[in-house]
């Protein structure tokens, strides 16, 4: 059940973005991992 972005709450959008970043981090270069981790932490802090 994929919602359109305009039908999603801010929390749902951020959780989806967090999932996408987590998926990306599995195949990223070592040099990319710190920035992806930072982005995930920033999203987490907004959600919590």
Number of C-alpha atoms within 10 A of each C-alpha: 3 6 9 8 10 8 10 12 10 13 14 14 16 17 16 12 15 20 13 12 16 14 11 14 18 9 10 11 10 8 8 12 16 12 11 17 15 11 14 20 13 12 16 14 8 10 12 6
